[in-house]
């Protein structure tokens, strides 16, 4: 996994700023698979940003709200209470785009063990939400979202939605593979160094306590790595030339 972090700040910012708040509360609830009452409750708790008020004082919602609802759903699936979800969301950077939130959801989904599912080609299309062309499946394989297994596939459900969205990013399969290799190399180095650091810090503790601490630390470390990487990537992308340069 991959190219899932390779999203461009400019592309997401443009999407967020082009009036995509076009869903009514009923439409948002239907798209997210929750009730209108749930959407409004989350709003009062601060889990969702307020809607954009349009003509006739009608609130409109967009991709950001939909992505946040999907993230909340995944956090609940991991067993987190609403209070814990509130704390988690408060720790996120305030300027996350819908694609950033989808990446957060993919990371949260990766906390669950044995998340990979064996599916047929037809089931892969169904989970993707649309028929996938052969070349698109090849790109998902290159991203590490899908793995071929004979006539079937192994797929990480938590990553598939983001992988399908990234199919629209204009990068070749060769570029995806090169990016994946860079990410794998550096993530393995970071994992090794962090593991060594934490192991040395708790080496004298009871083995059961070490195991418990390890389980608690994993999501925190992953969250810290993700946030740090996103900020570093944005700093690099700001150096890219723009049309006005």
C-alpha positions as CSV (number, residue, x, y, z in Angstrom):
1,X,0.0,0.0,0.0
2,X,0.9,2.2,-2.1
3,X,-0.2,5.3,-3.9
4,X,-3.1,6.0,-1.5
5,X,-1.2,8.9,-0.1
6,X,-0.4,10.4,-3.5
7,X,-3.2,12.9,-3.7
8,X,-2.7,16.5,-4.9
9,X,-3.6,19.4,-2.7
10,X,-4.7,21.6,-5.7
11,X,-7.1,19.0,-7.1
12,X,-8.9,18.6,-3.8
13,X,-9.0,22.2,-3.0
14,X,-10.6,23.0,-6.4
15,X,-13.2,20.3,-5.9
16,X,-14.0,21.6,-2.5
17,X,-14.4,25.1,-3.7
18,X,-16.6,24.6,-6.8
19,X,-19.9,24.5,-5.1
20,X,-20.1,20.8,-4.4
21,X,-22.4,21.4,-1.4
22,X,-25.4,20.2,-3.4
23,X,-27.0,17.5,-1.2
24,X,-29.9,18.1,1.0
25,X,-29.9,16.5,4.4
26,X,-32.2,13.8,3.2
27,X,-29.9,13.1,0.2
28,X,-26.8,13.1,2.4
29,X,-28.5,10.6,4.8
30,X,-29.5,8.3,2.0
31,X,-26.0,8.4,0.4
32,X,-24.3,7.7,3.7
33,X,-26.8,5.0,4.8
34,X,-27.9,6.8,8.0
35,X,-31.0,8.6,9.2
36,X,-31.6,12.3,8.9
37,X,-31.8,12.4,12.7
38,X,-28.3,10.9,12.9
39,X,-26.9,13.5,10.6
40,X,-28.4,16.3,12.7
41,X,-27.3,14.7,15.9
42,X,-23.7,14.5,14.6
43,X,-23.9,18.1,13.7
44,X,-24.9,19.2,17.2
45,X,-22.0,17.1,18.6
46,X,-19.5,18.9,16.3
47,X,-18.7,15.7,14.4
48,X,-19.9,17.3,11.1
49,X,-19.3,20.8,10.0
50,X,-22.4,23.0,9.5
51,X,-24.1,22.9,6.1
52,X,-23.9,25.7,3.6
53,X,-27.1,27.7,3.8
54,X,-28.6,28.3,0.4
55,X,-31.8,29.9,-1.0
56,X,-34.9,29.6,1.2
57,X,-32.6,28.8,4.2
58,X,-32.1,25.2,3.0
59,X,-28.9,23.6,4.2
60,X,-26.7,22.0,1.6
61,X,-24.0,19.3,2.2
62,X,-21.2,18.0,0.1
63,X,-18.3,15.5,-0.3
64,X,-16.7,16.6,3.0
65,X,-19.8,15.7,5.0
66,X,-20.1,12.4,3.2
67,X,-16.5,11.5,3.8
68,X,-16.8,12.4,7.5
69,X,-19.8,10.2,7.9
70,X,-17.9,7.3,6.3
71,X,-15.0,7.9,8.7
72,X,-17.3,8.0,11.7
73,X,-18.9,4.8,10.5
74,X,-15.5,3.1,10.3
75,X,-14.5,4.4,13.7
76,X,-17.7,3.0,15.2
77,X,-17.0,-0.3,13.5
78,X,-13.6,-0.4,15.3
79,X,-15.6,-0.2,18.6
80,X,-15.0,3.5,19.4
81,X,-17.6,5.4,21.4
82,X,-18.9,8.8,20.2
83,X,-16.8,10.5,22.9
84,X,-13.7,8.8,21.6
85,X,-14.7,9.7,18.0
86,X,-15.1,13.3,19.0
87,X,-11.5,13.3,20.5
88,X,-10.2,11.5,17.4
89,X,-11.7,14.1,15.0
90,X,-10.5,17.0,17.1
91,X,-7.0,15.8,16.6
92,X,-7.2,15.9,12.8
93,X,-5.8,18.9,10.9
94,X,-8.7,21.3,10.2
95,X,-8.0,21.7,6.5
96,X,-8.5,18.0,5.5
97,X,-10.1,17.5,2.1
98,X,-12.6,14.8,1.3
99,X,-9.8,12.7,-0.2
100,X,-7.7,13.2,3.0
101,X,-10.7,12.0,5.0
102,X,-11.0,8.9,2.8
103,X,-7.4,8.2,3.4
104,X,-8.0,8.5,7.2
105,X,-10.8,6.0,6.8
106,X,-8.6,3.6,4.9
107,X,-6.0,3.8,7.7
108,X,-8.6,3.2,10.4
109,X,-9.9,0.2,8.5
110,X,-6.4,-1.2,8.4
111,X,-6.5,-1.4,12.2
112,X,-8.8,-4.4,12.0
113,X,-7.1,-7.8,11.6
114,X,-7.7,-10.0,8.6
115,X,-9.6,-7.3,6.7
116,X,-8.7,-8.8,3.3
117,X,-11.6,-10.5,1.6
118,X,-11.6,-13.1,-1.3
119,X,-13.9,-12.0,-4.1
120,X,-14.8,-12.9,-7.6
121,X,-14.5,-10.5,-10.5
122,X,-18.3,-9.8,-10.3
123,X,-18.0,-9.2,-6.6
124,X,-15.1,-6.8,-7.1
125,X,-17.2,-4.7,-9.5
126,X,-20.0,-4.7,-7.0
127,X,-17.8,-3.6,-4.1
128,X,-16.2,-0.9,-6.3
129,X,-19.7,0.5,-7.0
130,X,-19.3,0.3,-10.8
131,X,-18.0,-2.1,-13.5
132,X,-14.2,-2.0,-13.7
133,X,-12.3,-2.2,-17.0
134,X,-9.4,-4.6,-17.2
135,X,-6.9,-1.7,-17.2
136,X,-8.5,-0.3,-14.0
137,X,-8.1,-3.6,-12.2
138,X,-4.4,-3.6,-13.3
139,X,-4.0,-0.2,-11.7
140,X,-5.7,-1.3,-8.5
141,X,-3.3,-4.2,-8.4
142,X,-0.4,-1.8,-8.9
143,X,-1.7,0.3,-6.0
144,X,-1.7,-2.7,-3.7
145,X,-5.5,-2.5,-3.1
146,X,-6.3,-5.7,-5.0
147,X,-4.2,-8.9,-5.4
148,X,-4.9,-11.5,-8.0
149,X,-5.5,-15.1,-6.9
150,X,-6.2,-17.3,-9.8
151,X,-9.6,-16.3,-11.3
152,X,-10.4,-14.3,-8.2
153,X,-9.0,-11.5,-6.1
154,X,-8.0,-10.6,-2.6
155,X,-9.2,-7.1,-1.7
156,X,-8.9,-4.8,1.3
157,X,-12.5,-3.4,1.6
158,X,-11.3,-0.4,3.6
159,X,-8.9,0.7,0.8
160,X,-11.0,-0.2,-2.2
161,X,-13.2,2.9,-2.1
162,X,-10.2,5.2,-2.1
163,X,-8.4,3.1,-4.7
164,X,-11.4,3.4,-7.1
165,X,-11.4,7.2,-6.6
166,X,-7.7,7.4,-7.4
167,X,-8.4,5.7,-10.8
168,X,-9.2,9.1,-12.0
169,X,-5.8,10.5,-11.1
170,X,-3.8,10.8,-14.4
171,X,-0.8,8.7,-13.6
172,X,0.6,5.7,-15.5
173,X,0.9,2.2,-14.0
174,X,4.7,2.7,-14.1
175,X,4.5,5.8,-12.0
176,X,2.2,4.1,-9.5
177,X,4.6,1.2,-9.2
178,X,7.6,3.6,-8.7
179,X,5.7,5.5,-6.0
180,X,4.7,2.3,-4.3
181,X,8.3,1.2,-4.1
182,X,9.3,4.5,-2.6
183,X,6.6,4.3,0.0
184,X,7.3,0.6,0.9
185,X,11.1,1.3,1.3
186,X,10.7,4.3,3.5
187,X,7.7,2.9,5.5
188,X,9.7,-0.3,6.3
189,X,12.6,1.8,7.5
190,X,10.4,3.9,9.7
191,X,8.6,0.9,11.1
192,X,11.9,-0.8,11.9
193,X,13.3,2.3,13.7
194,X,10.1,3.0,15.6
195,X,9.9,-0.7,16.6
196,X,13.4,-0.7,17.9
197,X,12.9,2.6,19.8
198,X,9.7,1.4,21.5
199,X,11.1,-2.1,22.2
200,X,14.1,-0.6,24.0
201,X,11.8,1.6,26.0
202,X,9.7,-1.3,27.3
203,X,12.1,-4.1,27.3
204,X,12.1,-4.5,31.1
205,X,8.3,-4.7,31.4
206,X,6.1,-7.8,31.7
207,X,5.6,-9.4,28.3
208,X,1.8,-9.1,28.6
209,X,2.1,-5.4,29.4
210,X,4.3,-5.0,26.4
211,X,1.8,-6.7,24.2
212,X,-1.0,-4.5,25.5
213,X,1.0,-1.4,25.0
214,X,1.9,-2.4,21.5
215,X,-1.8,-2.8,20.6
216,X,-2.6,0.6,22.0
217,X,0.4,2.3,20.3
218,X,-0.2,1.0,16.8
219,X,-3.1,3.2,15.8
220,X,-1.5,6.2,17.5
221,X,1.8,5.7,15.6
222,X,0.0,5.2,12.3
223,X,-2.1,8.4,12.8
224,X,1.1,10.4,13.6
225,X,2.9,9.0,10.5
226,X,-0.1,9.8,8.3
227,X,-0.5,13.4,9.6
228,X,3.2,14.0,9.3
229,X,3.4,12.6,5.8
230,X,0.4,14.6,4.6
231,X,1.9,17.9,5.8
232,X,5.3,17.0,4.3
233,X,3.6,16.1,1.0
234,X,1.7,19.4,0.9
235,X,4.9,21.3,1.5
236,X,6.4,19.6,-1.5
237,X,3.4,20.1,-3.7
238,X,3.4,23.8,-2.9
239,X,6.8,24.0,-4.7
240,X,5.3,22.8,-7.9
241,X,4.9,25.5,-10.6
242,X,1.4,26.8,-11.2
243,X,-0.2,28.4,-14.2
244,X,0.4,31.9,-12.8
245,X,4.2,31.3,-12.4
